[in-house]
């Protein structure tokens, strides 16, 4: 029992360190004006290997790094969101990270007895849906003025076009593809090595 708990803690700490590196180093990678989130991969791997609470913790680590980046002014849109609604912006950063780890962990746990591959793929797909979905919902609900300004500046016809073609069409689809390919592959390798 203690050995298993120690292994989970060490594994989670390693995944948290990977999240910190990915959020700081990979944040320079852009797809058009958008920054894809590679950190969802270790979050989901943690949720698959150790359970939904560990996934939620890793999502929280991700959320904290995002908040730090927002406070530093690294992302123009997020900085404007922080100025407009600071509490909502911080809550959004933390909540979308936590849920992107927790919900995929629950779904994986529910499906793994039926089909391991389907369970892993479902968890990998859910994380970007949650992350991007919550961001888009908040953008329309609380930050429509900022979304309209960015849509106009980036030459999108409307806020809807900005969200569907820009955030979903470019950023989300890239994140989804990367998660669908890498998460099951990495999880399978780690499980094989652990045996």
C-alpha positions as CSV (number, residue, x, y, z in Angstrom):
1,X,0.0,0.0,0.0
2,X,2.7,2.5,1.0
3,X,4.8,1.5,-2.1
4,X,1.8,2.1,-4.4
5,X,1.1,5.5,-2.7
6,X,4.7,6.5,-3.0
7,X,4.8,5.5,-6.7
8,X,1.6,7.6,-7.3
9,X,3.1,10.6,-5.6
10,X,6.4,10.4,-7.5
11,X,4.6,9.8,-10.8
12,X,2.3,12.7,-10.1
13,X,5.3,15.0,-9.2
14,X,7.0,14.0,-12.4
15,X,3.9,14.7,-14.5
16,X,3.5,18.0,-12.7
17,X,7.0,19.0,-13.6
18,X,6.3,18.1,-17.2
19,X,3.2,20.3,-17.2
20,X,5.3,23.2,-15.8
21,X,7.9,22.7,-18.6
22,X,5.3,22.4,-21.3
23,X,3.3,25.4,-20.2
24,X,6.4,27.6,-20.0
25,X,8.5,26.3,-22.9
26,X,5.8,25.2,-25.4
27,X,3.8,28.3,-24.8
28,X,5.9,29.9,-27.5
29,X,4.5,27.5,-30.1
30,X,1.7,29.2,-32.1
31,X,-0.9,28.1,-34.6
32,X,-1.8,31.3,-36.1
33,X,-2.5,33.6,-33.2
34,X,-3.4,30.7,-30.9
35,X,-1.3,28.7,-28.4
36,X,-2.2,25.0,-28.3
37,X,-2.2,23.3,-24.9
38,X,0.2,20.4,-24.8
39,X,-0.2,20.1,-21.0
40,X,-3.4,18.2,-21.4
41,X,-1.4,15.0,-22.3
42,X,0.3,14.6,-18.9
43,X,-2.9,15.6,-17.1
44,X,-4.9,12.9,-18.8
45,X,-2.0,10.4,-18.4
46,X,-2.1,11.1,-14.6
47,X,-5.8,10.6,-14.5
48,X,-5.5,7.3,-16.4
49,X,-2.6,6.0,-14.3
50,X,-3.5,7.2,-10.9
51,X,-7.2,8.2,-10.9
52,X,-9.4,11.2,-11.3
53,X,-8.2,13.0,-8.1
54,X,-4.7,12.9,-9.3
55,X,-5.9,14.1,-12.7
56,X,-7.7,17.0,-11.0
57,X,-4.5,17.9,-9.1
58,X,-2.5,17.9,-12.3
59,X,-5.2,20.1,-13.9
60,X,-4.8,22.5,-10.9
61,X,-1.1,22.7,-11.5
62,X,-1.8,23.5,-15.1
63,X,-4.4,26.1,-14.1
64,X,-1.9,27.8,-11.7
65,X,0.7,28.0,-14.4
66,X,-1.9,29.5,-16.8
67,X,-2.8,32.1,-14.1
68,X,0.9,33.0,-13.7
69,X,1.2,33.4,-17.5
70,X,-1.9,35.6,-17.5
71,X,-0.6,37.7,-14.7
72,X,2.7,38.2,-16.5
73,X,0.9,39.4,-19.7
74,X,2.1,36.5,-21.9
75,X,-1.2,36.2,-23.6
76,X,-2.9,39.4,-24.9
77,X,-6.5,38.1,-24.8
78,X,-6.2,36.6,-21.3
79,X,-4.6,39.8,-20.0
80,X,-7.6,41.8,-21.2
81,X,-9.9,39.2,-19.7
82,X,-8.1,39.6,-16.4
83,X,-8.5,43.3,-16.5
84,X,-12.2,43.1,-17.2
85,X,-13.1,40.3,-14.8
86,X,-10.2,39.2,-12.6
87,X,-12.0,36.7,-10.4
88,X,-13.8,35.1,-13.3
89,X,-10.6,34.9,-15.3
90,X,-8.6,33.2,-12.5
91,X,-11.6,30.9,-11.7
92,X,-11.8,29.9,-15.4
93,X,-8.1,29.1,-15.6
94,X,-8.3,26.9,-12.5
95,X,-11.6,25.3,-13.2
96,X,-11.0,24.3,-16.8
97,X,-7.7,22.7,-15.8
98,X,-9.2,20.8,-12.8
99,X,-12.2,19.5,-14.8
100,X,-9.9,18.5,-17.8
101,X,-8.2,16.1,-15.4
102,X,-11.1,15.0,-13.2
103,X,-13.8,14.2,-15.8
104,X,-11.5,12.2,-18.1
105,X,-10.3,10.3,-15.1
106,X,-13.9,9.4,-14.1
107,X,-14.8,8.4,-17.7
108,X,-11.6,6.3,-18.0
109,X,-12.5,4.5,-14.7
110,X,-16.0,3.8,-15.8
111,X,-15.0,2.4,-19.2
112,X,-11.7,0.6,-18.5
113,X,-13.4,-2.7,-17.5
114,X,-15.2,-2.8,-20.8
115,X,-12.5,-1.8,-23.2
116,X,-9.1,-0.3,-22.2
117,X,-8.5,1.4,-25.6
118,X,-11.9,3.0,-25.7
119,X,-11.5,4.2,-22.1
120,X,-8.1,5.8,-22.9
121,X,-9.3,7.3,-26.2
122,X,-12.4,8.8,-24.5
123,X,-10.3,10.3,-21.7
124,X,-7.9,11.8,-24.3
125,X,-10.7,13.3,-26.3
126,X,-12.6,14.7,-23.4
127,X,-9.7,16.9,-22.0
128,X,-9.5,19.3,-25.0
129,X,-13.3,19.4,-25.3
130,X,-13.5,20.5,-21.6
131,X,-10.6,22.9,-21.8
132,X,-11.7,24.6,-25.1
133,X,-15.4,24.3,-24.4
134,X,-15.2,26.1,-21.0
135,X,-13.0,28.8,-22.5
136,X,-15.4,29.4,-25.4
137,X,-18.4,29.5,-23.1
138,X,-16.7,32.0,-20.8
139,X,-15.7,34.1,-23.9
140,X,-19.3,34.4,-25.1
141,X,-20.8,34.7,-21.6
142,X,-18.4,37.1,-19.8
143,X,-16.0,38.5,-22.4
144,X,-18.0,39.1,-25.6
145,X,-16.5,42.6,-26.0
146,X,-13.0,41.3,-26.0
147,X,-14.0,38.5,-28.3
148,X,-15.5,41.0,-30.7
149,X,-12.3,43.1,-30.6
150,X,-10.1,40.1,-31.3
151,X,-12.4,38.9,-34.1
152,X,-12.2,42.3,-35.8
153,X,-8.4,42.6,-35.3
154,X,-7.8,39.1,-36.7
155,X,-10.2,39.9,-39.6
156,X,-12.9,37.3,-38.7
157,X,-16.4,38.2,-39.9
158,X,-18.0,37.8,-36.4
159,X,-17.4,36.5,-32.9
160,X,-19.0,33.2,-33.9
161,X,-16.6,32.9,-36.9
162,X,-13.6,33.8,-34.6
163,X,-14.6,31.0,-32.1
164,X,-15.5,28.4,-34.8
165,X,-12.8,29.0,-37.3
166,X,-10.1,30.4,-35.0
167,X,-10.3,28.8,-31.6
168,X,-12.1,25.6,-32.6
169,X,-11.0,25.2,-36.2
170,X,-7.3,25.9,-35.6
171,X,-6.4,25.5,-31.9
172,X,-8.9,22.9,-30.7
173,X,-8.6,20.5,-33.6
174,X,-4.8,20.6,-33.3
175,X,-5.1,19.9,-29.5
176,X,-7.6,17.1,-30.1
177,X,-5.4,15.4,-32.7
178,X,-2.3,15.6,-30.6
179,X,-4.2,14.2,-27.5
180,X,-5.8,11.4,-29.5
181,X,-2.5,10.2,-30.9
182,X,0.0,10.8,-28.0
183,X,-2.1,10.1,-24.9
184,X,-3.0,6.5,-25.6
185,X,0.5,5.8,-27.0
186,X,2.3,7.2,-23.9
187,X,-0.2,5.6,-21.5
188,X,0.3,2.2,-23.1
189,X,4.1,2.5,-23.0
190,X,4.1,3.6,-19.3
191,X,1.7,0.7,-18.4
192,X,3.9,-1.8,-20.3
193,X,7.1,-0.6,-18.5
194,X,5.4,-0.8,-15.1
195,X,4.6,-4.4,-15.7
